[in-house]
C-alpha cells in the first residue's frame, strides 16, 4: 500500500461523482469562495482586535491566549481525528459528543487518585485508562453495533457525566502534585508549560495525521470508505481507533484542566460547544473542507482570541457564546452548501 | 416617685437626643464621605462565577451600577458558571492591569492560586462573599450570624427535637461552609435534633428540580407524617424545590429553611400555608455597592477593614408581612420578580 494510492482513495469525492464537469467546477469555485470568505472573516476580526483592543498584540497577552487554548486544543484534535476517520458529514459522519464529559470523568479520576495519596504516574495512567475505556465504549457502539456516532456518543456522554457525578458527588475535588505544579508554574523561553503542551501536542499531531501512512489512511477511510475498503484498508479498525484516540485526548486534556483549576470541578460538559466549534471551523482551512491539524489549531486559537479580544474591548462576555454558536451555524451551513447534495447523503 | 420618674425621663430624653445627634452626625459624615468618593478615570475589573441566581445577579448589578455612579469604568465578566472561563477571564484581566478587581463568589480551591496572582501583579483585590487571605476587603453578610439565626429558628420551630434533611453540596463555597458549621454548632446544644444521614447534595444547574426529587424520595422513604421535620440548605434555591415537594406530598409539617432571600422564597414564607418557614434575606445589591465604595475608599488612600458586613434580615412566618415587603419592593425596582 503506497501513500499515493491512499491519496487517490481519499481525494475529493466530487471527482468520482458522475456529474457534469461544469457543475463540479461551479461547486469547487463556490467552495473556494466560502473558504476564502471564512478565512477573510477570521483575519478581519483579528485585525480589528489588533487595531482596537488595547494590549491585544502584547506578547504576554498572546502567550496567555495560547495557554488558555491548550485544553480546548487537545480536545479539538481528538474531535478532529474522529471527524477525519468517520467522515465530515455532520449527521452521519464521525463525531464524539462524549469528549467533554469524558474529560470531566478523567479529571475526576485523576484528582481522586491523587487525593488518595498515589503518585502522579499512577494518577496519569488511571486517567488515560479511563479516557480510553470511554473511547472504547464509543468504538463498540459505533463500529460494533453500527449505531450512528451522533447518537452513540450522546449516550456515552451521559454515561460519562453520570459516572463523574457518582465519583465526585458533584463536588470540587482538590488536587496538588509535582506534575500539576510544573504545569501551572513551569516555563521555558518565556513560554508557560501549558502553552508548551499545546505547541508540542500540535507538532506531534501534525506529524501523526499529515506525515504518516496511518494518517493518510484515516483520511481515505473518512472520505470514501468503500474505496478505502477496496484498497484493502481495515475500515472498522481505523474508525474504532479514532474514538479510542479521542478518549486519550480527553484524558490528556483532563490533566491540563486539573492543573489549571487546582481541582476537578463539575461542569466540564460545557466545553462541548467550543470543541465542536473548533473542529468544524477548522475545516474551512482545507481545500476539501475536511479537518486538518493546522486548521483545527488555527480555529482553536481564533476562539481563544475571540473571548480575549471581546474582554479587552470591554464587550459583554455574553456575546462570546452567541458569536461562537453563530459561527458554527455559518460554517456548517456554508460547508454543506459548498459540498452540495454530497453532504446530506 | 414622680420626681424620679421625670428625672429618668429627662435622662432618657437627653440620651435619645444625644443618640439622634450622633446618628445624624454619623449620617452627615458618611454622606460627606460618600460625596468624596470617586472612581473617575479608574478601570475596575469585576469577575463573577455566574449570574443565574437572584443573589448573584443583584450583586453583579450593584457593583456595576456603583462603579458607574462613581464615574469609573467597569470591565464586567460573567463566567457563566464555567470555572475554566472564569480563570481565563481573570488571567486576561491581570494582563489588562485594571486599578482594582472585585471578585464575586466561586470555588475557593480553584480561585485561590489566581487571586494570589492578582496580588503578585500588584492589583488591589476586593471580594464579595468570598473570604480569602488575598483580598484587601471582603464585603458580605455576617454569615456567622445568619447561619446561627436560621438554625435557631429551625430548632425553635421543631420544638428542640426531630429530624433534619440537610443539603450540603457546596461546602467548598466559603459562605456555605460558615453557615453549615454554624448550624452544626447550634445543633450541638440540641442532641434531640438529628441530621438524616447521608446528607443530600444540592446541585447547579437544575437546582430546584433536583431538590424537588431528593425531598420527594426522602418523603417516600419515610412515609410516616412527622418523621421528617425540617429541610436546611445554605442558600434558598434548593428551598424552593424542597417546599414544592413537601406541598405536593401533602406533608406540610416538613418546614424548609434557607438563606439569600430570593423574591420567590420570600413570597413562600409570606404565604401562611406554605411549608417555607423562614429565610435569611440578604441585600446582594447593597453588598455589591458597598464593595465598590470600599474600592473607592482604598484608592483614595483611606483605610479599609478586612471585611464589611451588610445587614441581613431573618424573615419568618411571624414577621414576614412586615419584613418581606421591602425586599420584594427592591426586587421589583430592579426588575426581578
Interface residues (C-beta under 8 A of the other chain):
Chain A: X54 X55 X58 X60 X61 X64 X67 X68 X71 X169 X170 X171 X172 X174 X184 X257 X260 X261 X262 X263 X265 X266 X267 X270 X271 X307 X308 X311 X312 X314 X316 X317 X318 X321
Chain B: X73 X75 X76 X77 X78 X79 X80 X81 X82 X83 X84 X85 X87 X88 X89 X91 X92 X93 X95 X96 X107 X109 X110 X112 X113 X169 X171 X172 X201 X203 X204
